[in-house]
Amino acid sequence: MELKQLKTFEGACKIEKLDPKKVLPGLAGVPATDQKALIAIAKLMIIVRAANRLVNEGKVWTPDWSNHQQAKYYAWFEMRGSSGFRFGDCGLWVSNSGVGSRLALKTSEAATYIGKKFEALYRDFMVID
């Protein structure tokens, strides 16, 4: 499967051999204002894992934080006045990170694709409405 074929959370679950109806966390007792963000991050972790598998010849890819030569990418977003929240670019880091390693991507192509394709999920995770 090619990266561009990853279009939905359900598609990511299929790649990861997960049941999309069973993988999301129960949120009983969590304030309603936080539930959307928690669902979004749970979905993004699975989507990122699937994307990394697709760009890594079908194998799981885990960032090696002890390897300063290994590139790691993440989607970068901007939030400006009237233009609002939007994908801006992808970033690169080698041994430190401004985002959690669960959202690290193996290639800039994957970070750009996932950032654009799943921008709404990133927004749900990062922005309080």
DOLUMGU-460840 format. One record per residue (C-alpha): x, y, z; residue in one letter. Coordinates in steps of 0.001 Angstrom, whole numbers, padded with zeros to 6 digits, always signed. Each point is the difference from the previous one (the first is absolute). Example, Ala and Ser with C-alpha at 12.3 -4.5 7.8 and 13.67 -1.06 7.14 Angstrom:
# residues 2
+012300-004500+007800a
+001370+003440-000660s
//
This chain:
# residues 129
+000000+000000+000000m
+001162+003520-000805e
-000064+002935+002448l
-002586+001891-002100k
-002433-002895+000496q
-000170+000782+003720l
-003047+002251+000063k
-001930-000753+003179t
+000373-001102+003596f
-001762-003228-000971e
+002571-000524-002764g
+002802+000448+002535a
-001661-002576+002258c
-000145-002429-002908k
+003734+000442-000617i
+000700-000545+003704e
-002461-002913+000214k
-002130+001755+002620l
-003753+000189+000407d
-000874+003723-000252p
-003075-000559+002177k
+002080-001420+002857k
+003242+002006+000066v
-001208+003375+001227l
+000209+000617+003752p
-003031+000107+002248g
-000493+003555+001173l
-002543-000359+002777a
+000732+002609+002607g
+002181+002122-002286v
-001310+003550-000402p
-001812+000445-003313a
+002338+002847-000943t
+002952-002444+000035d
-001602-003007-001677q
+000448+001237-003585k
+003737+000563+000572a
+000509-003441+001548l
-001825-001736-002839i
+002024+001986-002534a
+003379-000898+001537i
-000992-003676+000242a
-000905+000029-003697k
+003147+001917-000968l
+002267-002481+001777m
-001484-002842-002075i
+000085+002043-003222i
+003653+000964+000542v
+000938-003614+000793r
-001707-001141-003221a
+001693+002722-002061a
+003389-000945+001405n
-000648-003641-000869r
-000871+000973-003566l
+003224+001971-000504v
+002056-002700+001752n
-000684-002948-002299e
-002862-001314+002124g
+002042-000149+003215k
-000628+001852+003254v
+002164+003124+000311w
+000888+001385+003404t
+002154+003119+000328p
+003396-000766+001512d
+000670+002977+002281w
+003533-001199+000699s
+000840+000233-003712n
+000851+003603-000824h
+000382-000894-003691q
-003581-001263-000374q
-002343+002673-001316a
-003424+000306+001576k
-002783+002218-001360y
-003219+001525+001278y
-002831+002001-001483a
+000166+003723+000820w
-003111+002153+000249f
-000667+003704+000089e
-002820+001895+001625m
-000475+003542-001189r
-002897+002402+000323g
-002443-000315-002870s
+001760-002931-001684s
-000393-002137+003131g
+001644-003365+000613f
+001734-001533-003009r
+002860-002253-001044f
+003152+002074-000409g
+002907-002318-000733d
+001814-002985+001400c
+002887+000225+002413g
+003094-002105+000552l
+001757-000921+003209w
+002658-002497+000894v
+000368-000420+003746s
-002524+002282+001624n
-003577+000827-000729s
-002658+002627+000455g
-002693-002648-000429v
-000491-003432+001433g
+001840-002858-001652s
-003308-001769-000586r
-000646+002520-002776l
+003487-000242-001558a
+000079-000960-003660l
+002791-001722-001898k
-000030+002261-003070t
-000823+003588-000855s
-002366-001351-002676e
-001965-001888+002661a
-000042+003005+002364a
-001244+002305-002745t
-002629-002471-001226y
-001325-000852+003470i
+000061+003652+001083g
-002097+001057-002965k
-002287-003042-000226k
-000788-000134+003714f
+000191+003708+000805e
-003452-000070+001639a
+001125-002678+002479l
+003129+001967+000871y
-002211+003052+000544r
-002349-001972+002250d
+003023-001129+002010f
+001786+003371+000224m
-002650+002710+000068v
-002623+000698+002657i
-003223+001213-001575d
//
